[in-house]
Amino acid sequence: MVVRGAVGQDNGVLLSLGEAKWDQVMGVGHLDRLRHVESLLAGRGTDTSAVRLTCYSGAGFTDDLRAAEAKGEVVLVDLERLYGGE
């Protein structure tokens, strides 16, 4: 999942890069993949300075991934947050 915002650039600034899983508990491996993709995009010249890595899951998240969220490394969106907001 990619979210871009228009700020005068042709493609806009990359604001969010995420992955969604309906029936899978997401863990740090998912975050590592997102970090890798962010690195590849940055290497190709994409401005990733504003990007927020985001995991969406219908089944939940591991404790390690929740700890990464507490450190501001990732945004986690579960069903409650998706349908009810914060």
Biopython code that builds the backbone (N, CA, C, O; Angstrom):
import numpy as np
from Bio.PDB.StructureBuilder import StructureBuilder

atoms = [
    (1, "MET", "N", (0.845, -1.150, 0.000)),
    (1, "MET", "CA", (0.000, 0.000, 0.000)),
    (1, "MET", "C", (0.905, 1.231, 0.000)),
    (1, "MET", "O", (1.844, 1.328, 0.791)),
    (2, "VAL", "N", (0.611, 2.157, -0.890)),
    (2, "VAL", "CA", (1.412, 3.367, -1.013)),
    (2, "VAL", "C", (0.499, 4.582, -0.932)),
    (2, "VAL", "O", (-0.562, 4.619, -1.554)),
    (3, "VAL", "N", (0.928, 5.574, -0.158)),
    (3, "VAL", "CA", (0.184, 6.833, -0.073)),
    (3, "VAL", "C", (1.147, 7.956, -0.428)),
    (3, "VAL", "O", (2.222, 8.091, 0.157)),
    (4, "ARG", "N", (0.736, 8.747, -1.392)),
    (4, "ARG", "CA", (1.530, 9.905, -1.807)),
    (4, "ARG", "C", (0.712, 11.169, -1.576)),
    (4, "ARG", "O", (-0.518, 11.148, -1.634)),
    (5, "GLY", "N", (1.404, 12.257, -1.317)),
    (5, "GLY", "CA", (0.748, 13.541, -1.157)),
    (5, "GLY", "C", (1.304, 14.528, -2.159)),
    (5, "GLY", "O", (2.512, 14.577, -2.388)),
    (6, "ALA", "N", (0.448, 15.294, -2.742)),
    (6, "ALA", "CA", (0.870, 16.270, -3.742)),
    (6, "ALA", "C", (1.397, 17.520, -3.064)),
    (6, "ALA", "O", (0.700, 18.161, -2.277)),
    (7, "VAL", "N", (2.627, 17.853, -3.380)),
    (7, "VAL", "CA", (3.228, 19.085, -2.871)),
    (7, "VAL", "C", (4.018, 19.753, -3.985)),
    (7, "VAL", "O", (5.137, 20.222, -3.775)),
    (8, "GLY", "N", (3.420, 19.789, -5.177)),
    (8, "GLY", "CA", (4.062, 20.432, -6.302)),
    (8, "GLY", "C", (4.939, 19.524, -7.131)),
    (8, "GLY", "O", (5.470, 19.953, -8.155)),
    (9, "GLN", "N", (5.108, 18.273, -6.716)),
    (9, "GLN", "CA", (5.895, 17.330, -7.484)),
    (9, "GLN", "C", (4.968, 16.515, -8.370)),
    (9, "GLN", "O", (3.773, 16.406, -8.095)),
    (10, "ASP", "N", (5.518, 15.943, -9.434)),
    (10, "ASP", "CA", (4.689, 15.141, -10.345)),
    (10, "ASP", "C", (4.002, 13.975, -9.638)),
    (10, "ASP", "O", (2.804, 13.759, -9.817)),
    (11, "ASN", "N", (4.752, 13.231, -8.843)),
    (11, "ASN", "CA", (4.195, 12.046, -8.174)),
    (11, "ASN", "C", (3.848, 12.295, -6.716)),
    (11, "ASN", "O", (3.223, 11.446, -6.080)),
    (12, "GLY", "N", (4.236, 13.429, -6.183)),
    (12, "GLY", "CA", (3.977, 13.716, -4.780)),
    (12, "GLY", "C", (4.997, 13.053, -3.872)),
    (12, "GLY", "O", (5.759, 12.184, -4.295)),
    (13, "VAL", "N", (4.997, 13.471, -2.641)),
    (13, "VAL", "CA", (5.892, 12.937, -1.626)),
    (13, "VAL", "C", (5.335, 11.608, -1.129)),
    (13, "VAL", "O", (4.123, 11.464, -0.969)),
    (14, "LEU", "N", (6.203, 10.647, -0.888)),
    (14, "LEU", "CA", (5.788, 9.360, -0.336)),
    (14, "LEU", "C", (5.487, 9.555, 1.151)),
    (14, "LEU", "O", (6.381, 9.863, 1.940)),
    (15, "LEU", "N", (4.220, 9.371, 1.522)),
    (15, "LEU", "CA", (3.797, 9.589, 2.902)),
    (15, "LEU", "C", (3.699, 8.302, 3.707)),
    (15, "LEU", "O", (3.999, 8.291, 4.901)),
    (16, "SER", "N", (3.286, 7.228, 3.066)),
    (16, "SER", "CA", (3.125, 5.965, 3.779)),
    (16, "SER", "C", (3.416, 4.798, 2.852)),
    (16, "SER", "O", (3.090, 4.820, 1.665)),
    (17, "LEU", "N", (4.034, 3.785, 3.426)),
    (17, "LEU", "CA", (4.316, 2.546, 2.728)),
    (17, "LEU", "C", (3.853, 1.445, 3.670)),
    (17, "LEU", "O", (4.325, 1.356, 4.803)),
    (18, "GLY", "N", (2.924, 0.601, 3.204)),
    (18, "GLY", "CA", (2.362, -0.378, 4.121)),
    (18, "GLY", "C", (2.073, -1.716, 3.498)),
    (18, "GLY", "O", (2.165, -1.908, 2.285)),
    (19, "GLU", "N", (1.718, -2.644, 4.378)),
    (19, "GLU", "CA", (1.339, -3.996, 3.981)),
    (19, "GLU", "C", (0.085, -4.382, 4.760)),
    (19, "GLU", "O", (-0.061, -4.027, 5.930)),
    (20, "ALA", "N", (-0.804, -5.100, 4.116)),
    (20, "ALA", "CA", (-2.055, -5.517, 4.763)),
    (20, "ALA", "C", (-2.188, -7.030, 4.711)),
    (20, "ALA", "O", (-1.915, -7.655, 3.687)),
    (21, "LYS", "N", (-2.611, -7.608, 5.824)),
    (21, "LYS", "CA", (-2.887, -9.045, 5.929)),
    (21, "LYS", "C", (-4.205, -9.211, 6.672)),
    (21, "LYS", "O", (-4.382, -8.659, 7.758)),
    (22, "TRP", "N", (-5.113, -9.956, 6.104)),
    (22, "TRP", "CA", (-6.403, -10.160, 6.748)),
    (22, "TRP", "C", (-6.329, -11.218, 7.838)),
    (22, "TRP", "O", (-6.787, -10.985, 8.957)),
    (23, "ASP", "N", (-5.754, -12.388, 7.527)),
    (23, "ASP", "CA", (-5.818, -13.527, 8.451)),
    (23, "ASP", "C", (-4.447, -13.942, 8.985)),
    (23, "ASP", "O", (-4.230, -15.108, 9.314)),
    (24, "GLN", "N", (-3.537, -12.993, 9.068)),
    (24, "GLN", "CA", (-2.179, -13.308, 9.505)),
    (24, "GLN", "C", (-1.740, -12.316, 10.576)),
    (24, "GLN", "O", (-1.862, -11.104, 10.402)),
    (25, "VAL", "N", (-1.227, -12.848, 11.690)),
    (25, "VAL", "CA", (-0.641, -11.989, 12.715)),
    (25, "VAL", "C", (0.664, -11.454, 12.139)),
    (25, "VAL", "O", (1.521, -12.217, 11.694)),
    (26, "MET", "N", (0.801, -10.149, 12.154)),
    (26, "MET", "CA", (1.988, -9.523, 11.561)),
    (26, "MET", "C", (3.075, -9.345, 12.609)),
    (26, "MET", "O", (2.804, -9.063, 13.777)),
    (27, "GLY", "N", (4.319, -9.520, 12.157)),
    (27, "GLY", "CA", (5.464, -9.418, 13.055)),
    (27, "GLY", "C", (6.552, -8.531, 12.490)),
    (27, "GLY", "O", (6.353, -7.837, 11.493)),
    (28, "VAL", "N", (7.693, -8.560, 13.132)),
    (28, "VAL", "CA", (8.817, -7.713, 12.756)),
    (28, "VAL", "C", (9.313, -8.041, 11.349)),
    (28, "VAL", "O", (9.863, -7.164, 10.681)),
    (29, "GLY", "N", (9.137, -9.266, 10.883)),
    (29, "GLY", "CA", (9.520, -9.614, 9.522)),
    (29, "GLY", "C", (8.794, -8.767, 8.488)),
    (29, "GLY", "O", (9.367, -8.404, 7.461)),
    (30, "HIS", "N", (7.542, -8.456, 8.760)),
    (30, "HIS", "CA", (6.772, -7.584, 7.862)),
    (30, "HIS", "C", (7.372, -6.173, 7.854)),
    (30, "HIS", "O", (7.496, -5.549, 6.801)),
    (31, "LEU", "N", (7.734, -5.686, 9.024)),
    (31, "LEU", "CA", (8.352, -4.363, 9.134)),
    (31, "LEU", "C", (9.702, -4.349, 8.415)),
    (31, "LEU", "O", (10.037, -3.377, 7.737)),
    (32, "ASP", "N", (10.469, -5.422, 8.564)),
    (32, "ASP", "CA", (11.768, -5.503, 7.884)),
    (32, "ASP", "C", (11.601, -5.431, 6.365)),
    (32, "ASP", "O", (12.397, -4.785, 5.683)),
    (33, "ARG", "N", (10.570, -6.090, 5.835)),
    (33, "ARG", "CA", (10.305, -6.022, 4.388)),
    (33, "ARG", "C", (9.971, -4.594, 3.963)),
    (33, "ARG", "O", (10.444, -4.122, 2.929)),
    (34, "LEU", "N", (9.164, -3.918, 4.755)),
    (34, "LEU", "CA", (8.815, -2.533, 4.442)),
    (34, "LEU", "C", (10.057, -1.633, 4.479)),
    (34, "LEU", "O", (10.212, -0.750, 3.636)),
    (35, "ARG", "N", (10.930, -1.859, 5.448)),
    (35, "ARG", "CA", (12.175, -1.097, 5.513)),
    (35, "ARG", "C", (13.024, -1.333, 4.266)),
    (35, "ARG", "O", (13.633, -0.407, 3.732)),
    (36, "HIS", "N", (13.055, -2.574, 3.815)),
    (36, "HIS", "CA", (13.823, -2.925, 2.621)),
    (36, "HIS", "C", (13.254, -2.213, 1.389)),
    (36, "HIS", "O", (14.006, -1.657, 0.588)),
    (37, "VAL", "N", (11.938, -2.233, 1.241)),
    (37, "VAL", "CA", (11.302, -1.557, 0.111)),
    (37, "VAL", "C", (11.568, -0.055, 0.180)),
    (37, "VAL", "O", (11.847, 0.577, -0.838)),
    (38, "GLU", "N", (11.481, 0.509, 1.374)),
    (38, "GLU", "CA", (11.782, 1.939, 1.534)),
    (38, "GLU", "C", (13.210, 2.233, 1.088)),
    (38, "GLU", "O", (13.457, 3.228, 0.406)),
    (39, "SER", "N", (14.128, 1.390, 1.461)),
    (39, "SER", "CA", (15.526, 1.559, 1.070)),
    (39, "SER", "C", (15.699, 1.485, -0.449)),
    (39, "SER", "O", (16.433, 2.281, -1.034)),
    (40, "LEU", "N", (15.023, 0.531, -1.079)),
    (40, "LEU", "CA", (15.091, 0.414, -2.536)),
    (40, "LEU", "C", (14.540, 1.658, -3.222)),
    (40, "LEU", "O", (15.125, 2.161, -4.181)),
    (41, "LEU", "N", (13.412, 2.147, -2.721)),
    (41, "LEU", "CA", (12.809, 3.352, -3.303)),
    (41, "LEU", "C", (13.719, 4.561, -3.138)),
    (41, "LEU", "O", (13.878, 5.359, -4.062)),
    (42, "ALA", "N", (14.313, 4.692, -1.962)),
    (42, "ALA", "CA", (15.231, 5.805, -1.714)),
    (42, "ALA", "C", (16.427, 5.714, -2.660)),
    (42, "ALA", "O", (16.908, 6.729, -3.164)),
    (43, "GLY", "N", (16.902, 4.492, -2.895)),
    (43, "GLY", "CA", (18.020, 4.289, -3.807)),
    (43, "GLY", "C", (17.694, 4.660, -5.241)),
    (43, "GLY", "O", (18.593, 4.948, -6.031)),
    (44, "ARG", "N", (16.421, 4.656, -5.580)),
    (44, "ARG", "CA", (15.980, 5.040, -6.927)),
    (44, "ARG", "C", (15.600, 6.515, -7.013)),
    (44, "ARG", "O", (15.103, 6.978, -8.040)),
    (45, "GLY", "N", (15.835, 7.243, -5.935)),
    (45, "GLY", "CA", (15.591, 8.674, -5.966)),
    (45, "GLY", "C", (14.264, 9.131, -5.393)),
    (45, "GLY", "O", (13.960, 10.323, -5.438)),
    (46, "THR", "N", (13.464, 8.220, -4.857)),
    (46, "THR", "CA", (12.196, 8.605, -4.237)),
    (46, "THR", "C", (12.464, 9.283, -2.898)),
    (46, "THR", "O", (13.259, 8.793, -2.096)),
    (47, "ASP", "N", (11.808, 10.395, -2.662)),
    (47, "ASP", "CA", (11.942, 11.100, -1.388)),
    (47, "ASP", "C", (11.176, 10.321, -0.324)),
    (47, "ASP", "O", (9.946, 10.277, -0.349)),
    (48, "THR", "N", (11.898, 9.707, 0.608)),
    (48, "THR", "CA", (11.273, 8.919, 1.675)),
    (48, "THR", "C", (11.378, 9.626, 3.031)),
    (48, "THR", "O", (11.162, 9.007, 4.073)),
    (49, "SER", "N", (11.705, 10.903, 3.019)),
    (49, "SER", "CA", (11.920, 11.621, 4.275)),
    (49, "SER", "C", (10.656, 11.740, 5.130)),
    (49, "SER", "O", (10.756, 11.897, 6.347)),
    (50, "ALA", "N", (9.486, 11.671, 4.527)),
    (50, "ALA", "CA", (8.230, 11.819, 5.271)),
    (50, "ALA", "C", (7.475, 10.498, 5.423)),
    (50, "ALA", "O", (6.369, 10.487, 5.964)),
    (51, "VAL", "N", (8.044, 9.396, 4.963)),
    (51, "VAL", "CA", (7.309, 8.131, 4.920)),
    (51, "VAL", "C", (7.061, 7.570, 6.319)),
    (51, "VAL", "O", (7.915, 7.640, 7.203)),
    (52, "ARG", "N", (5.868, 7.014, 6.488)),
    (52, "ARG", "CA", (5.504, 6.267, 7.697)),
    (52, "ARG", "C", (5.239, 4.830, 7.268)),
    (52, "ARG", "O", (4.398, 4.581, 6.404)),
    (53, "LEU", "N", (5.946, 3.899, 7.861)),
    (53, "LEU", "CA", (5.727, 2.489, 7.569)),
    (53, "LEU", "C", (4.498, 2.041, 8.347)),
    (53, "LEU", "O", (4.349, 2.369, 9.525)),
    (54, "THR", "N", (3.610, 1.286, 7.682)),
    (54, "THR", "CA", (2.314, 0.954, 8.276)),
    (54, "THR", "C", (1.954, -0.502, 8.025)),
    (54, "THR", "O", (2.102, -1.004, 6.910)),
    (55, "CYS", "N", (1.484, -1.173, 9.064)),
    (55, "CYS", "CA", (1.001, -2.551, 8.950)),
    (55, "CYS", "C", (-0.485, -2.574, 9.298)),
    (55, "CYS", "O", (-0.912, -2.033, 10.318)),
    (56, "TYR", "N", (-1.261, -3.215, 8.424)),
    (56, "TYR", "CA", (-2.701, -3.377, 8.610)),
    (56, "TYR", "C", (-2.976, -4.860, 8.790)),
    (56, "TYR", "O", (-2.560, -5.667, 7.959)),
    (57, "SER", "N", (-3.673, -5.236, 9.867)),
    (57, "SER", "CA", (-3.941, -6.660, 10.080)),
    (57, "SER", "C", (-5.302, -6.891, 10.716)),
    (57, "SER", "O", (-5.699, -6.202, 11.656)),
    (58, "GLY", "N", (-6.003, -7.876, 10.181)),
    (58, "GLY", "CA", (-7.263, -8.305, 10.769)),
    (58, "GLY", "C", (-7.052, -9.303, 11.897)),
    (58, "GLY", "O", (-7.978, -9.575, 12.660)),
    (59, "ALA", "N", (-5.835, -9.858, 12.016)),
    (59, "ALA", "CA", (-5.549, -10.893, 13.012)),
    (59, "ALA", "C", (-4.669, -10.406, 14.156)),
    (59, "ALA", "O", (-4.516, -11.106, 15.157)),
    (60, "GLY", "N", (-4.095, -9.226, 14.024)),
    (60, "GLY", "CA", (-3.301, -8.676, 15.118)),
    (60, "GLY", "C", (-1.813, -8.606, 14.823)),
    (60, "GLY", "O", (-1.367, -8.819, 13.696)),
    (61, "PHE", "N", (-1.051, -8.298, 15.882)),
    (61, "PHE", "CA", (0.375, -8.032, 15.759)),
    (61, "PHE", "C", (1.132, -8.704, 16.898)),
    (61, "PHE", "O", (0.596, -8.887, 17.991)),
    (62, "THR", "N", (2.383, -9.069, 16.631)),
    (62, "THR", "CA", (3.209, -9.671, 17.676)),
    (62, "THR", "C", (3.630, -8.597, 18.674)),
    (62, "THR", "O", (3.560, -7.400, 18.395)),
    (63, "ASP", "N", (4.066, -9.054, 19.836)),
    (63, "ASP", "CA", (4.541, -8.119, 20.862)),
    (63, "ASP", "C", (5.745, -7.321, 20.364)),
    (63, "ASP", "O", (5.880, -6.140, 20.684)),
    (64, "ASP", "N", (6.623, -7.959, 19.580)),
    (64, "ASP", "CA", (7.798, -7.264, 19.053)),
    (64, "ASP", "C", (7.391, -6.124, 18.121)),
    (64, "ASP", "O", (7.992, -5.049, 18.146)),
    (65, "LEU", "N", (6.373, -6.361, 17.303)),
    (65, "LEU", "CA", (5.913, -5.312, 16.391)),
    (65, "LEU", "C", (5.230, -4.194, 17.177)),
    (65, "LEU", "O", (5.369, -3.021, 16.831)),
    (66, "ARG", "N", (4.501, -4.545, 18.218)),
    (66, "ARG", "CA", (3.883, -3.512, 19.069)),
    (66, "ARG", "C", (4.954, -2.675, 19.764)),
    (66, "ARG", "O", (4.775, -1.473, 19.958)),
    (67, "ALA", "N", (6.066, -3.309, 20.139)),
    (67, "ALA", "CA", (7.183, -2.568, 20.750)),
    (67, "ALA", "C", (7.791, -1.599, 19.741)),
    (67, "ALA", "O", (8.172, -0.486, 20.103)),
    (68, "ALA", "N", (7.883, -2.012, 18.482)),
    (68, "ALA", "CA", (8.387, -1.127, 17.430)),
    (68, "ALA", "C", (7.447, 0.059, 17.242)),
    (68, "ALA", "O", (7.893, 1.180, 16.995)),
    (69, "GLU", "N", (6.144, -0.192, 17.362)),
    (69, "GLU", "CA", (5.180, 0.910, 17.270)),
    (69, "GLU", "C", (5.393, 1.899, 18.416)),
    (69, "GLU", "O", (5.342, 3.112, 18.212)),
    (70, "ALA", "N", (5.631, 1.376, 19.620)),
    (70, "ALA", "CA", (5.834, 2.244, 20.779)),
    (70, "ALA", "C", (7.063, 3.129, 20.605)),
    (70, "ALA", "O", (7.136, 4.212, 21.186)),
    (71, "LYS", "N", (8.036, 2.670, 19.804)),
    (71, "LYS", "CA", (9.244, 3.448, 19.532)),
    (71, "LYS", "C", (9.076, 4.375, 18.328)),
    (71, "LYS", "O", (10.006, 5.090, 17.957)),
    (72, "GLY", "N", (7.880, 4.360, 17.716)),
    (72, "GLY", "CA", (7.617, 5.232, 16.583)),
    (72, "GLY", "C", (8.156, 4.717, 15.254)),
    (72, "GLY", "O", (8.284, 5.487, 14.302)),
    (73, "GLU", "N", (8.473, 3.433, 15.177)),
    (73, "GLU", "CA", (9.052, 2.851, 13.966)),
    (73, "GLU", "C", (8.000, 2.422, 12.949)),
    (73, "GLU", "O", (8.314, 2.258, 11.770)),
    (74, "VAL", "N", (6.765, 2.239, 13.387)),
    (74, "VAL", "CA", (5.716, 1.715, 12.520)),
    (74, "VAL", "C", (4.356, 2.161, 13.063)),
    (74, "VAL", "O", (4.197, 2.380, 14.264)),
    (75, "VAL", "N", (3.398, 2.289, 12.178)),
    (75, "VAL", "CA", (2.013, 2.559, 12.564)),
    (75, "VAL", "C", (1.259, 1.245, 12.393)),
    (75, "VAL", "O", (1.342, 0.617, 11.337)),
    (76, "LEU", "N", (0.528, 0.825, 13.415)),
    (76, "LEU", "CA", (-0.242, -0.419, 13.353)),
    (76, "LEU", "C", (-1.720, -0.095, 13.287)),
    (76, "LEU", "O", (-2.232, 0.702, 14.073)),
    (77, "VAL", "N", (-2.406, -0.728, 12.330)),
    (77, "VAL", "CA", (-3.837, -0.507, 12.148)),
    (77, "VAL", "C", (-4.529, -1.857, 12.225)),
    (77, "VAL", "O", (-4.415, -2.685, 11.321)),
    (78, "ASP", "N", (-5.256, -2.065, 13.335)),
    (78, "ASP", "CA", (-6.047, -3.284, 13.487)),
    (78, "ASP", "C", (-7.495, -2.977, 13.125)),
    (78, "ASP", "O", (-7.812, -1.858, 12.721)),
    (79, "LEU", "N", (-8.366, -3.960, 13.269)),
    (79, "LEU", "CA", (-9.765, -3.755, 12.883)),
    (79, "LEU", "C", (-10.431, -2.652, 13.693)),
    (79, "LEU", "O", (-11.198, -1.856, 13.151)),
    (80, "GLU", "N", (-10.144, -2.603, 14.979)),
    (80, "GLU", "CA", (-10.746, -1.566, 15.830)),
    (80, "GLU", "C", (-10.345, -0.174, 15.361)),
    (80, "GLU", "O", (-11.178, 0.729, 15.279)),
    (81, "ARG", "N", (-9.074, -0.012, 15.057)),
    (81, "ARG", "CA", (-8.606, 1.302, 14.587)),
    (81, "ARG", "C", (-9.141, 1.601, 13.201)),
    (81, "ARG", "O", (-9.496, 2.743, 12.909)),
    (82, "LEU", "N", (-9.204, 0.599, 12.346)),
    (82, "LEU", "CA", (-9.681, 0.792, 10.989)),
    (82, "LEU", "C", (-11.131, 1.243, 10.959)),
    (82, "LEU", "O", (-11.481, 2.197, 10.265)),
    (83, "TYR", "N", (-11.976, 0.547, 11.721)),
    (83, "TYR", "CA", (-13.413, 0.834, 11.680)),
    (83, "TYR", "C", (-13.888, 1.853, 12.719)),
    (83, "TYR", "O", (-14.924, 2.493, 12.541)),
    (84, "GLY", "N", (-13.122, 1.997, 13.806)),
    (84, "GLY", "CA", (-13.554, 2.884, 14.871)),
    (84, "GLY", "C", (-12.736, 4.140, 15.018)),
    (84, "GLY", "O", (-13.154, 5.077, 15.699)),
    (85, "GLY", "N", (-11.579, 4.176, 14.394)),
    (85, "GLY", "CA", (-10.706, 5.328, 14.539)),
    (85, "GLY", "C", (-9.977, 5.289, 15.870)),
    (85, "GLY", "O", (-10.049, 4.310, 16.612)),
    (86, "GLU", "N", (-9.290, 6.353, 16.147)),
    (86, "GLU", "CA", (-8.538, 6.434, 17.419)),
    (86, "GLU", "C", (-9.300, 7.215, 18.434)),
    (86, "GLU", "O", (-8.832, 7.389, 19.558)),
]
sb = StructureBuilder()
sb.init_structure("model")
sb.init_model(0)
sb.init_chain("A")
sb.init_seg("    ")
for serial, (resi, resn, name, xyz) in enumerate(atoms, 1):
    if name == "N":
        sb.init_residue(resn, " ", resi, " ")
    sb.init_atom(name, np.array(xyz, "f"), 0.0, 1.0, " ", f" {name:<3s}", serial, name[0])
structure = sb.get_structure()
